[in-house]
């Protein structure tokens, strides 16, 4: 979606705010997932630019669908603050940063989920597969797929995902417990629909709750 330059300034403030929330001391810790070997960080930045470029070439209907879905999720994250709601309505890129940044900051993402049992692991894989099928309904990945744009980049992405999960499992007990609580709350807030059965599942299986994603796979 097109917007004036002030929207990108708001985007920068949102990104910096979530980075500061994750890294309270002004230094990155081993949980940083930009890369785990030489060249990985640059590959991540290139993939982000490539994904944004491809996203701008989608049709108007796809762009509007993503816009309204992202804005709806961002308004939920705003927590009833009318000023924040007005900002995410004016600046679509800032709304996307709020949705993605809040999930990353609270580790409510399938990359950080730690299944506590074989049953929960099965549920995580099932939900993840369902989310992917919804994003690619015809079963054929389109050019908007951002796993990689050159040879070797897709494998780097897979290695980064495994490394992120390994580092998450090595976190201190308090951080893991907080991530489980935040994952369950995230899923109840965004996807529970007031259903007590679903709320109970999110509470019992926080890793499965972390695998829930919006209907758009494009940020």
Secondary structure, 3 states (H helix, E strand, C coil): CCCCHHHHHHHHHHHHHHHHHHCCCCCCCCCCCCCCCCCHHHHHHHHHHHHHHHHCCCCHHHHHHHHHHHHHHHHHHHCCCHHHHHHHHHCHHHHHHHHHHHHHHCCCCCCCCCCCCHHHHHHHHHHHHHHHHHHCCCCCCCCCCCCCCCCCHHHHHHHHHHHHHHHHHCCCHHHHHHHHHHHHHHHHHHHCCCCHHHHHHHHHCHHHHHCCCCCCCCC
